[in-house]
Every structure is written in C-alpha cells, then in structure tokens.
Amino acid sequence: MEKCGGVVKDEMMCRINPDVYEEALQKDGCREMVFTGRPMKGYVFVDDTGMKSKKEFDYRINLCLDFNKKAKAAKKKKK
C-alpha cells in the first residue's frame, strides 16, 4: 500500500485523486505541494486553518483514504 498522507513540519500532506485536486485547493488552508520547483498534482498540504473542526479533518482524511484504494503504487527503485 502506498502512503496516502502524513505530516511535514506543521502541515498535513495529502495524496488525493487528481480529479478533485482543483476543488480541494479551493478549501481553506489547502495549498499545492511543490517539490523541486513544480507542483505535484494529486498532492496537497493543509495547514491548521483547514482543519479547525473534526468535520474538516475527516474530509481531508477521507480524500486520502478514498484515493488510496485506487492509486497505483510507485515503482520501486533498483539499488
């Protein structure tokens, strides 16, 4: 199973369905996850303003868990 979320510094990192990516970015406290200078579509950061209630927190977690069922695992790097 691939990672579907985590904590980076003081923000929650969420791997979500790219189909709901733009919609998720419209929610309070949500921003693009930028890695190596480019946004990673399907990954977002959420700060504490986007998780002030259990309902908001559950929304984020459910986005991660729902997509995790469908997401393809990343290919393992050869050593």
Buried (B, 14 or more C-beta within 10 A) or exposed (E): EEEBBEEEEEBBBBBBBEEEBEEBEEBEBBEBBEEEEEBBEBBBBBBEEBBEEEEBBEBBBEBBEBBBEEBEEEEEEEE
